[in-house]
Amino acid sequence: PFRRQKLDGPDAVKQFVKRSIQGPLLEKKADELKITETEEYKALYNESIERRMVDEFRKNVLYKEIDPDDEQVKAYYDANPDSFMEGEQVKVTEIQVNTEDEAKKLIDRINKGEDIGKLATEFTQRSYTQKKNGDLGFFTERRYPELFKAAKTIKPGELYPNPIPFQKKFSVIKLVEVKKPEIKPFDSVKRIIKNKLRTKMRDEALDTWMEQAKSKYGFHIYEQEIEKTIDKSKYEQEEPPA
């Protein structure tokens, strides 16, 4: 299924057939060259098997019983409220146009009494807000920094007096509402917390197992051998100029 594509012409069919036969041809050539008898192949094969063994051990033994329950997730949420704060947000009506001159003309028309929502429907270049009368919805400074900073200098119901350069275009905005910072609802971050706790618990389980394995089997770090692999000249700093 992952190879399926639109066969909308002779070239597409040729490419599909070519890719379809590559696998069998490569396997046949590998057999002719006796690839599986080479030392490189055997080393790669063993490495692959060992990686699979490690993955299976972690999944089915070490991590098998590790999964935070709802009480642990809720306790983490309650204990770390600052981690789930939704930053201050603003809601604006926007008209995005291509030139500064267009933006100035729209500001003049709005100041003379025309409705910014109706003008947005007619002139905005931001297609997904065109049918919403230019409504950008609530957003934080991180999403639209230039628009956010401009909106913070005016009051709800006011029009920003100048065109705002933004993404190689120019925006005209009217502030609708400001939403103060607030804690995100538990249900909206529950999955994120659970994944974070699961990762933390797994890391702790692995660390504990590693310490037990070291104690049981012993280990030694061959620092001199590691040092031989390091090209010290790459890390030597040149003397600063006098």
WOKA-V840772 format. One record per backbone hydrogen bond with DSSP energy under -0.5 kcal/mol. NH is the residue of the N-H (numbers start at 0). CO is the residue of the C=O. Records with the same first field share a line. If there is no record, write none. Layout:
NH=CO, CO
This chain:
3=0
6=4
7=5
12=8
13=9
14=10
15=11
16=12
17=13
18=14
19=15
20=16
21=17
22=18
24=20
25=21
26=22
27=23
28=24
29=25
30=26
31=27
32=28
33=30
34=29
36=33
37=34
41=37
42=38
43=39
44=40
45=41
46=42
47=43
48=44
49=45
50=46
51=47
52=48
53=49
54=50
55=51
56=52
57=53
58=54
59=55
60=56
61=56
62=57
65=62
66=64
72=68
73=69
74=70
75=71
76=72
77=73
78=74
79=75
82=79
83=80
84=81
85=181
86=84
88=178
89=138
90=176
91=136
92=173
93=91, 133
94=171
96=94, 169
102=98
103=99
104=100
105=101
106=102
107=103
108=104
109=105
110=106
111=107
112=109
113=108
118=114
119=115
120=116
121=117
122=118
123=119
124=95
126=124
128=125
129=125, 126
130=126
131=128
132=129
133=128
134=131
135=91, 133
138=89
142=139
143=139
147=143
148=144
149=145
150=146
151=147
152=149
153=150
156=174
157=154
159=172
163=170
164=162
165=168
168=165
169=96
170=163
171=94
173=92
174=157
175=90
176=90
178=88
179=177
181=85
183=83
187=184
188=184, 185
189=185
192=188
193=189
194=190
195=191
196=192
197=193
198=194
199=195
200=196
201=197
202=198
203=199
204=200
205=201
206=202
207=203
208=204
209=205
210=206
211=207
212=208
213=209
214=210
215=211
216=212
217=212, 213
221=219
222=220
225=221
226=222
227=223
228=224, 225
229=226
230=228
231=229
233=230
234=231
235=231
